């Protein structure tokens, strides 16, 4: 009985003290038992993004919202708002606009050009608004290992792009800076 209690106490201590996990290890666990032909659909990614917004205190989730203030008008797959905590007023601290791309495994000039034009349009014409790429966690390795994809994503993240990786269990990894994708992740 004493061994069970000691083991139980040790487990409780581990759960109450977060630890850091290597990013590649974290993604290997996210993609555990998944094959390279089991990419999530756009529908699953939208459901996962909705859950991400809920867990991170975003509200007013909208689907297919039109953005037409800038030079190019576009419809975001999903967007959500987070209210400013310091001011206590009705102003929004941040608006995340989601663009869904289920599978990123090669450089696609048309998609990255489209994403870049939306990014600059959002930056130039929408206050407190950030663009977020929503993709399958299986996209992590191609993004990190393929130079052309890596450079494109890194440059856009320097300019304000956020990336949300999701898996089939709705576990997620959210990044605001490209360099953070290789750093240990708090779990």
C-alpha positions in Angstrom: 0.0 0.0 0.0 2.9 2.4 0.8 4.4 1.9 -2.7 1.1 2.8 -4.3 0.8 6.0 -2.3 4.4 7.0 -3.0 3.8 6.3 -6.7 0.5 8.2 -6.7 2.1 11.2 -4.9 5.0 11.2 -7.5 2.5 11.2 -10.4 0.4 14.0 -8.8 3.6 16.1 -8.3 4.5 15.6 -12.0 1.1 16.6 -13.2 1.1 19.8 -11.0 4.5 20.9 -12.2 4.6 21.6 -15.9 7.7 20.5 -17.9 9.3 21.4 -21.1 9.3 19.0 -24.1 11.4 19.2 -27.2 9.2 20.6 -30.1 9.9 17.6 -32.4 9.0 15.2 -29.6 5.8 17.1 -28.9 4.8 16.9 -32.6 5.8 13.2 -32.7 3.4 12.6 -29.9 0.7 14.7 -31.6 1.1 12.7 -34.7 1.4 9.3 -33.0 -0.3 6.5 -34.9 -1.1 8.7 -37.9 0.1 7.9 -41.4 1.0 10.4 -44.0 -2.4 9.8 -45.8 -4.5 10.7 -42.7 -4.5 14.4 -43.1 -7.4 16.3 -41.4 -10.1 17.8 -43.5 -10.9 21.5 -43.6 -14.1 20.7 -41.5 -12.0 19.0 -38.8 -9.5 21.9 -38.7 -12.4 24.4 -38.3 -13.8 22.4 -35.4 -10.4 22.2 -33.8 -9.8 26.0 -34.3 -13.2 26.7 -32.7 -12.1 24.6 -29.7 -8.8 26.4 -29.6 -10.6 29.8 -29.5 -12.9 28.6 -26.7 -10.0 27.3 -24.6 -8.0 30.6 -25.0 -10.9 32.9 -24.1 -11.7 34.1 -27.6 -15.4 34.9 -28.3 -17.7 35.9 -31.2 -16.5 33.1 -33.4 -17.6 33.8 -37.0 -17.4 31.6 -40.1 -16.9 32.9 -43.6 -16.5 36.5 -42.5 -15.9 39.0 -45.3 -12.9 41.3 -45.1 -13.1 44.0 -47.8 -11.4 47.1 -46.5 -8.2 46.6 -48.3 -7.0 46.2 -51.9 -8.1 42.5 -52.0 -11.3 41.3 -50.4 -11.3 37.8 -48.9 -13.4 35.6 -46.8 -11.8 34.0 -43.7 -12.8 30.5 -42.9 -13.0 31.4 -39.2 -12.3 34.4 -37.0 -12.6 35.2 -33.3 -12.2 38.1 -30.9 -10.4 38.5 -27.6 -11.4 41.4 -25.4 -8.9 43.7 -23.8 -8.6 42.8 -20.2 -6.8 46.0 -19.0 -9.3 48.6 -20.3 -12.5 46.8 -19.4 -14.3 48.4 -22.3 -15.9 46.9 -25.3 -12.8 47.3 -27.5 -11.2 44.2 -28.8 -7.6 43.5 -27.9 -7.0 41.0 -30.7 -8.9 39.6 -33.7 -7.6 36.4 -35.2 -8.5 35.7 -38.8 -8.0 32.1 -39.8 -7.0 30.7 -43.2 -7.2 26.9 -43.4 -4.7 24.8 -45.3 -5.1 21.1 -44.3 -1.9 19.8 -46.0 1.4 21.7 -46.4 4.0 19.3 -47.6 5.4 21.1 -50.7 6.0 24.7 -51.7 2.8 26.0 -53.5 3.6 29.4 -55.0 -0.1 30.2 -55.6 -1.1 29.5 -52.0 1.9 31.2 -50.4 1.4 34.2 -52.7 -2.3 34.4 -51.7 -1.5 34.0 -48.0 1.2 36.8 -48.2 -1.2 39.2 -50.0 -3.9 38.6 -47.3 -1.3 39.0 -44.5 -0.2 42.4 -45.8 -3.8 43.4 -46.5 -4.8 42.6 -42.9 -1.7 44.4 -41.5 -2.4 47.5 -43.5 -6.2 47.8 -43.1 -7.4 46.1 -40.0 -6.4 47.4 -36.5 -5.7 44.8 -33.8 -6.1 42.0 -36.3 -3.7 39.1 -37.0 -3.7 36.4 -39.6 -3.5 32.8 -38.5 -2.7 29.8 -40.7 -4.6 26.7 -39.5 -3.1 23.4 -40.6 -2.7 19.8 -39.7 0.1 18.9 -37.3 1.5 16.6 -40.0 2.5 19.8 -41.7 5.1 20.6 -39.0 8.0 18.5 -40.4 7.6 19.7 -44.1 7.5 23.3 -42.8 10.6 22.8 -40.7 12.6 20.6 -43.1 11.8 22.0 -46.6 13.8 25.1 -47.2 11.4 26.8 -49.6 8.4 26.2 -47.3 10.4 27.1 -44.2 11.7 30.4 -45.6 8.2 31.4 -46.8 6.6 30.7 -43.4 9.4 32.3 -41.5 9.3 35.5 -43.5 5.5 35.8 -43.1 5.7 35.1 -39.4 8.2 37.9 -39.0 5.5 40.1 -40.5 2.8 38.9 -38.2 1.5 35.6 -39.3 0.5 33.1 -36.5 0.4 29.3 -37.1 -2.0 26.9 -35.4 -1.2 23.2 -35.8 -4.0 20.7 -34.9 -4.3 17.0 -34.7 -7.2 14.5 -34.8 -7.6 14.7 -31.0 -7.8 18.5 -31.2 -4.5 18.9 -29.4 -2.8 22.0 -30.7 0.4 24.0 -30.9 0.1 27.8 -31.5 3.1 29.9 -32.6 3.5 33.6 -33.0 7.2 33.4 -33.9 9.0 31.0 -36.2 11.9 30.6 -33.9 9.6 29.2 -31.2 8.8 26.2 -33.4 12.1 24.7 -32.5 12.2 25.6 -28.9 11.0 23.4 -26.0 7.2 23.5 -25.5 5.6 23.8 -22.1 3.3 20.9 -21.4 
